[in-house]
Amino acid sequence: MAMGIRDGEQSPLWIVTADFPQSPGHPFYTRLNALLDAHDFDRFVEKQCLRFYPSAMGRPSLTPGRYFRLLLLGYFEGIDSERGIAWRATDSLAVRSCLGLGVHDAPPDHSTISRTRRLIDLETHRTVFTWVQQRLVETGLLKGKTIAVDATTLEANAAMRSIVRRDTAETYQEFLTRLAQASGIETPTREDLARLDKKRKKKTSNKDWTNPFDPDAKVTKMKDGRTHLAHKAEHAVDLESGAIVAVTLQGADEGDTTTIVETVTAAVEQVETAQAEGDDPQPVKELIADKGYHSNRIMVELDALGVRSYVAEPDRGRRDWSKAPDAQAPVYGNRRRIRGQRGRRLMRQRGERIERSFAHLYDTGGMRRTHLRGHTNILKRVLIHAGAFNLGLVMRHLIGVGTPRGLQGRLAAVISTLWWLLGAARPHGTVIAAWHRLTTVIRRRLTCSTLAVNSSEIATYSTGC
C-alpha cells in the first residue's frame, strides 16, 4: 500500500451525494426510533402541537417529533444545554440518522430549539411524558400502587452577585456600602465590606433578596455545602419498577411538607391517566418518604385519602395530643408500619429507587445545573428528561440496555464470559480459534438493529470449534 499524501485544503465545487459520509446509525437509537414509530409518536405529537401553529401556509418549522427527539437526546447523551444538543446534532452522523436528517438537511440551530420550546406549552410536554408512561403500562412496568417521594436541588442559571433588595432594589454591594457608611466609614474598601458582611448575622434571606433575572430561583444551601440560587425538583417514583410517576418543580426555600401535596396530587393524576386504557388499573395505595415529610397534617391528609403512609418519623420525644387529637391515630399507625419488616424493606427500596432517578436525570443526564430560567421553562426540560428515563426502562425491557452508553461494556462482558466458558472445556489452541470466530459473530450481531446475540449462532460456532 502506497503512502497517502495530503492535498490542498480547497474543497471540490461539486460532489455526488452518494459520496457523502453515511452512518448506519447507532443500534440503540435505531431500536428507539423503531419503538417510537411502532406507536406513531410523530403523528401523536403533531396532533398535540397543531394549535400552536397558524393554519395558513408559512415557512416550515422544526417538526414536533424532531423537537422532542432532540430533548430526548439531551438525556441519553448527557447534554445540559440546548446549544450543546444542537452542536451534537451537527457533529454526529448517528444522531442525524436518529433525527431523520438527510444529507441535504441542515440540523436545527439552538435558537430554533429554544423558540419551539417557548411556543409549545407545558401541558403538551406533560402529555408527552404521559404518553411514555402509557408505554410502561403496556409492557407491565408501571403499577403505581406504591410510590416514593423525595426532592433534590438544581443549581439555577443565576448568580448570587446579581441579587437585589426587594424593598430598595439595591445590589448586595450597594447595600453593604450603605451599611458601612452608616457605621462611620465614609469610603469603605473591599476589605471593610467583607469584614462588615462577615459580622452580620442574617445575610441573604429570600424575604429580603431576589434575583431580577430569575425570580423563581431561591437562595439555599446545596448538597455540597455551597450557598447558591437553586430550584427544588421533587420526584414520585414507582417502587416496583423504578419508573418516574410525577415530577414537580418548586422554590428551593419551600419545605418538604408543603411541596409533597402537589407532587402526590400529580402522581395520582398521572397514574390514573396512564392506566385509563388498561385492563386492571391500580390507584396509589402506599406512600414512602423520609422524615423531612413527616408532620401531623400530612399524616391526617394521607389517612383521609386512604393512602397507607410509610414516612420516617423524626425523634420528637414524648408527644402531647391534647391540641391535635385527630392526628394521634394516623401518626401511631404510620409509626407501627415503618417499624415492621415490610416498612424497613420499603425504606431501603426508597433510597435505591429515588436516588437512582436523581443520578440518571441530573448527574449523568446533565441537568444538575439548569441553563434555563423560570419554573415553566425548566419543568419542560425536566419532564422530557424524565420521559427519556422511563423510555430507557422500556428499552432495557426490550433489548437489555437502557442508554446508548450501556452498550459500551456489553461486548466485553459477553466475550469475557464466553472466553471463560470455552477455556474451561477446550485446549489452548482450540480456544484461540474459537475466540476469533466468536468475536467476529458478536461484533456483527451487536452492530445490527436487533442488539441481541443469536444464541443458536453462538452455539453453532462454539460446537464447531
Phi, psi and omega in degrees: 000129180282153179286133176284146180242133181290127179272188178291169183275354184288131181275152178292152180287325182231143178215139179286135181300333179292341179273355179293148177296133181244154178236135176290352181090149177289135182303322180294313181292329176296317178289326177295316177297324177297322177294315180295319180291327180296332179254015173056051183297318184296316179295325180296309183289329176295323177293322180290329184262004185299325185287348181272355183240146180292152180286332180289153181291137178211196179292130180300136182265180171293121184298143181303320179299320179289325178297313181290329175296323177298318178291324175297321178296330177301323177285310185294330179265353181070039182256129186271328188251157176291330175295320178292324177297316179297320178296319180296321178295330177282326189275325190258127175291327179293320178292321176300320178295321178296323180280352180075031180271128177278179182293337181262359182267131176275136178293154182293144176282158181297329178292328177292319177297316180296318180294322178293322177298318179291331182287318182275130188282174183293322183296327177292320175297323178292326178295321176295321176299320177293323179301320178293321178297326176296327175292326176295320179295320180297324179271001178077022183261355180233114177259312177079007181284319182240119181237153176239145184235135174201168184226159176215168182254143176243130181291128185280158176273062182203143184260147178296330182289350181264359183291152180227159177289140179289328185274319185248353182062023176282147171284168182297323179294317179294324179295315179294323179296320179294320177295321180293319178293325177292334179273358176113358180264108186288315180238082184289142174271176179294326177293322178296318179294320179294322179293320179293321180293326181290330182279340181292144183279300182255116191260302188232088176269140178293342176286334183256336187236150177208161175259121185292339182271335178215084182297339180285341179284135182238148179286127179206170177264125180284173182293336178270007176096349180283148172266122187209162170284131188209172174237161181246118177256130182239131183249144165244120189239138175286121185289335182287323184242343185084005180289144178280121182271319182208151177226130175232159181229123180229178176292144183291345181268358180277140181285160181296323181291344177272318186278340184295333181297313179295320182292316180294320177299315178296323180294317179298316179294319180295319180295318179295318181291318182293328182261013184298325181261007180279166181277327184227075179293140180236114178287167178293124182243335185225143180230130180240134180205166179274182188289345177293341182262003184275126173200162179299320182295317180295319179297319180293317182293319178294322178294323178292329178279353182078024180257125178285127184260138171233071184252123179301135184256125176289160181280103180253007181076200180288130185266146174249113186262012182292331182267343179221066183292332181288344181269351185296311182295313177298322180293317179293322177296318177296320180296321179293322182289319183288341178274349179282173182295318180292322179298318178294323178293319178295324178296321178293319178294326179301312179298323181289311186289315183293311182296329177295318179295322177297316182296318183288319184284316193253335180265291177286335178280347172085016182252015179296325172247123183278148175250010179242165180233144182092138183298325182296312180296317182293319182294329176299313179294317183294322179297316179289327174299314178295323176297321177294323176299316178293323175297326176298325176294320177296316179296323177296324177292326185274315189236356176096351178227147184252352179218159176299327180289343177294343178280346188296318182263002185287319180297316181296321180294317180295315183294317181296323178294314180293324177298318180293319180294317180290322181293334180284342187237353186238155170294167187297314182297320179293325179295320180297316179295318179295325180301310183295320182289320181290319179296325177297315179297314186292320179296319180294320182287325182286343178266359178272173187286343183282335179058032180223143177271123182290115184296323180293325179292318178296318180298322179296315181290321183291321180284338181274355182285000000 
